[in-house]
Amino acid sequence: MMAKTGTTREKTTLILLLFVVLLVASHEESGGMGVDAACNNLPMSCWLKCGRPGGCNRCCKKHGFVRGECVGIDCYCCRE
């Protein structure tokens, strides 16, 4: 008799947990990776713009920033 390796629910939970860990790791890692002190990840409407080329930059400029820069999946708007 073969034992089950895991239910669908357990696998889904494991995948979600792994996704959360990756998100947290990329957010912590972005603190010193090419982002100036003059940059921040506000406005909130620009957060998910890094999926398309130039999306972050366009969004930040629309909100009055000089440029936008993606670090991982985070969009940082810069004043300088």
Biotite code that builds the C-alpha atoms (Angstrom):
import biotite.structure as struc

atoms = struc.array([
    struc.Atom([0.000, 0.000, 0.000], chain_id="A", res_id=1, res_name="MET", atom_name="CA", element="C"),
    struc.Atom([1.446, 3.383, -1.016], chain_id="A", res_id=2, res_name="MET", atom_name="CA", element="C"),
    struc.Atom([1.321, 6.365, 1.279], chain_id="A", res_id=3, res_name="ALA", atom_name="CA", element="C"),
    struc.Atom([0.092, 9.712, -0.010], chain_id="A", res_id=4, res_name="LYS", atom_name="CA", element="C"),
    struc.Atom([2.822, 12.306, -0.437], chain_id="A", res_id=5, res_name="THR", atom_name="CA", element="C"),
    struc.Atom([0.558, 15.230, 0.479], chain_id="A", res_id=6, res_name="GLY", atom_name="CA", element="C"),
    struc.Atom([-2.876, 16.566, -0.134], chain_id="A", res_id=7, res_name="THR", atom_name="CA", element="C"),
    struc.Atom([-3.664, 19.380, -2.521], chain_id="A", res_id=8, res_name="THR", atom_name="CA", element="C"),
    struc.Atom([-4.378, 21.667, 0.417], chain_id="A", res_id=9, res_name="ARG", atom_name="CA", element="C"),
    struc.Atom([-0.955, 20.975, 1.963], chain_id="A", res_id=10, res_name="GLU", atom_name="CA", element="C"),
    struc.Atom([0.771, 21.592, -1.354], chain_id="A", res_id=11, res_name="LYS", atom_name="CA", element="C"),
    struc.Atom([-1.117, 24.860, -1.877], chain_id="A", res_id=12, res_name="THR", atom_name="CA", element="C"),
    struc.Atom([-0.226, 26.018, 1.622], chain_id="A", res_id=13, res_name="THR", atom_name="CA", element="C"),
    struc.Atom([3.430, 25.188, 1.034], chain_id="A", res_id=14, res_name="LEU", atom_name="CA", element="C"),
    struc.Atom([3.477, 27.091, -2.267], chain_id="A", res_id=15, res_name="ILE", atom_name="CA", element="C"),
    struc.Atom([1.820, 30.135, -0.670], chain_id="A", res_id=16, res_name="LEU", atom_name="CA", element="C"),
    struc.Atom([4.277, 30.056, 2.219], chain_id="A", res_id=17, res_name="LEU", atom_name="CA", element="C"),
    struc.Atom([7.201, 29.904, -0.208], chain_id="A", res_id=18, res_name="LEU", atom_name="CA", element="C"),
    struc.Atom([5.768, 32.847, -2.159], chain_id="A", res_id=19, res_name="PHE", atom_name="CA", element="C"),
    struc.Atom([5.454, 34.943, 1.025], chain_id="A", res_id=20, res_name="VAL", atom_name="CA", element="C"),
    struc.Atom([9.040, 34.112, 2.019], chain_id="A", res_id=21, res_name="VAL", atom_name="CA", element="C"),
    struc.Atom([10.288, 35.178, -1.421], chain_id="A", res_id=22, res_name="LEU", atom_name="CA", element="C"),
    struc.Atom([8.338, 38.439, -1.232], chain_id="A", res_id=23, res_name="LEU", atom_name="CA", element="C"),
    struc.Atom([9.733, 39.275, 2.199], chain_id="A", res_id=24, res_name="VAL", atom_name="CA", element="C"),
    struc.Atom([13.265, 38.376, 1.109], chain_id="A", res_id=25, res_name="ALA", atom_name="CA", element="C"),
    struc.Atom([13.069, 40.576, -1.993], chain_id="A", res_id=26, res_name="SER", atom_name="CA", element="C"),
    struc.Atom([11.691, 43.476, 0.054], chain_id="A", res_id=27, res_name="HIS", atom_name="CA", element="C"),
    struc.Atom([14.463, 43.236, 2.671], chain_id="A", res_id=28, res_name="GLU", atom_name="CA", element="C"),
    struc.Atom([17.073, 42.878, -0.049], chain_id="A", res_id=29, res_name="GLU", atom_name="CA", element="C"),
    struc.Atom([15.927, 46.049, -1.815], chain_id="A", res_id=30, res_name="SER", atom_name="CA", element="C"),
    struc.Atom([17.073, 48.287, 1.029], chain_id="A", res_id=31, res_name="GLY", atom_name="CA", element="C"),
    struc.Atom([20.594, 48.688, -0.303], chain_id="A", res_id=32, res_name="GLY", atom_name="CA", element="C"),
    struc.Atom([20.305, 47.702, -3.941], chain_id="A", res_id=33, res_name="MET", atom_name="CA", element="C"),
    struc.Atom([20.656, 50.789, -6.098], chain_id="A", res_id=34, res_name="GLY", atom_name="CA", element="C"),
    struc.Atom([17.949, 52.858, -4.446], chain_id="A", res_id=35, res_name="VAL", atom_name="CA", element="C"),
    struc.Atom([18.961, 56.338, -3.277], chain_id="A", res_id=36, res_name="ASP", atom_name="CA", element="C"),
    struc.Atom([17.828, 58.003, -0.072], chain_id="A", res_id=37, res_name="ALA", atom_name="CA", element="C"),
    struc.Atom([15.793, 60.354, -2.295], chain_id="A", res_id=38, res_name="ALA", atom_name="CA", element="C"),
    struc.Atom([13.698, 57.383, -3.496], chain_id="A", res_id=39, res_name="CYS", atom_name="CA", element="C"),
    struc.Atom([10.754, 55.734, -1.781], chain_id="A", res_id=40, res_name="ASN", atom_name="CA", element="C"),
    struc.Atom([8.095, 53.216, -2.707], chain_id="A", res_id=41, res_name="ASN", atom_name="CA", element="C"),
    struc.Atom([5.229, 55.699, -2.622], chain_id="A", res_id=42, res_name="LEU", atom_name="CA", element="C"),
    struc.Atom([2.706, 56.404, -4.145], chain_id="A", res_id=43, res_name="PRO", atom_name="CA", element="C"),
    struc.Atom([0.961, 53.111, -3.608], chain_id="A", res_id=44, res_name="MET", atom_name="CA", element="C"),
    struc.Atom([-0.593, 53.167, -7.067], chain_id="A", res_id=45, res_name="SER", atom_name="CA", element="C"),
    struc.Atom([2.889, 52.526, -8.547], chain_id="A", res_id=46, res_name="CYS", atom_name="CA", element="C"),
    struc.Atom([3.652, 49.397, -6.481], chain_id="A", res_id=47, res_name="TRP", atom_name="CA", element="C"),
    struc.Atom([2.702, 46.797, -9.089], chain_id="A", res_id=48, res_name="LEU", atom_name="CA", element="C"),
    struc.Atom([4.017, 48.606, -12.169], chain_id="A", res_id=49, res_name="LYS", atom_name="CA", element="C"),
    struc.Atom([7.300, 46.664, -12.417], chain_id="A", res_id=50, res_name="CYS", atom_name="CA", element="C"),
    struc.Atom([5.671, 43.874, -14.418], chain_id="A", res_id=51, res_name="GLY", atom_name="CA", element="C"),
    struc.Atom([5.820, 45.952, -17.613], chain_id="A", res_id=52, res_name="ARG", atom_name="CA", element="C"),
    struc.Atom([8.925, 47.644, -19.040], chain_id="A", res_id=53, res_name="PRO", atom_name="CA", element="C"),
    struc.Atom([8.843, 51.361, -18.227], chain_id="A", res_id=54, res_name="GLY", atom_name="CA", element="C"),
    struc.Atom([5.656, 51.090, -16.167], chain_id="A", res_id=55, res_name="GLY", atom_name="CA", element="C"),
    struc.Atom([7.254, 52.185, -12.903], chain_id="A", res_id=56, res_name="CYS", atom_name="CA", element="C"),
    struc.Atom([9.017, 55.149, -14.520], chain_id="A", res_id=57, res_name="ASN", atom_name="CA", element="C"),
    struc.Atom([5.811, 56.342, -16.247], chain_id="A", res_id=58, res_name="ARG", atom_name="CA", element="C"),
    struc.Atom([3.763, 56.007, -13.059], chain_id="A", res_id=59, res_name="CYS", atom_name="CA", element="C"),
    struc.Atom([6.278, 57.939, -10.961], chain_id="A", res_id=60, res_name="CYS", atom_name="CA", element="C"),
    struc.Atom([6.582, 60.727, -13.518], chain_id="A", res_id=61, res_name="LYS", atom_name="CA", element="C"),
    struc.Atom([2.781, 60.977, -13.615], chain_id="A", res_id=62, res_name="LYS", atom_name="CA", element="C"),
    struc.Atom([2.873, 61.612, -9.846], chain_id="A", res_id=63, res_name="HIS", atom_name="CA", element="C"),
    struc.Atom([5.487, 64.372, -10.117], chain_id="A", res_id=64, res_name="GLY", atom_name="CA", element="C"),
    struc.Atom([8.682, 62.403, -9.448], chain_id="A", res_id=65, res_name="PHE", atom_name="CA", element="C"),
    struc.Atom([11.787, 62.699, -11.635], chain_id="A", res_id=66, res_name="VAL", atom_name="CA", element="C"),
    struc.Atom([12.069, 58.959, -12.330], chain_id="A", res_id=67, res_name="ARG", atom_name="CA", element="C"),
    struc.Atom([10.981, 55.511, -11.236], chain_id="A", res_id=68, res_name="GLY", atom_name="CA", element="C"),
    struc.Atom([13.182, 52.501, -10.590], chain_id="A", res_id=69, res_name="GLU", atom_name="CA", element="C"),
    struc.Atom([12.276, 48.840, -10.115], chain_id="A", res_id=70, res_name="CYS", atom_name="CA", element="C"),
    struc.Atom([14.080, 46.765, -7.515], chain_id="A", res_id=71, res_name="VAL", atom_name="CA", element="C"),
    struc.Atom([12.708, 43.253, -7.604], chain_id="A", res_id=72, res_name="GLY", atom_name="CA", element="C"),
    struc.Atom([8.950, 43.734, -7.749], chain_id="A", res_id=73, res_name="ILE", atom_name="CA", element="C"),
    struc.Atom([9.018, 47.043, -5.861], chain_id="A", res_id=74, res_name="ASP", atom_name="CA", element="C"),
    struc.Atom([8.677, 50.355, -7.708], chain_id="A", res_id=75, res_name="CYS", atom_name="CA", element="C"),
    struc.Atom([10.653, 53.227, -6.149], chain_id="A", res_id=76, res_name="TYR", atom_name="CA", element="C"),
    struc.Atom([9.866, 56.832, -7.143], chain_id="A", res_id=77, res_name="CYS", atom_name="CA", element="C"),
    struc.Atom([12.832, 59.224, -6.954], chain_id="A", res_id=78, res_name="CYS", atom_name="CA", element="C"),
    struc.Atom([12.905, 62.990, -6.465], chain_id="A", res_id=79, res_name="ARG", atom_name="CA", element="C"),
    struc.Atom([16.436, 63.429, -7.873], chain_id="A", res_id=80, res_name="GLU", atom_name="CA", element="C"),
])
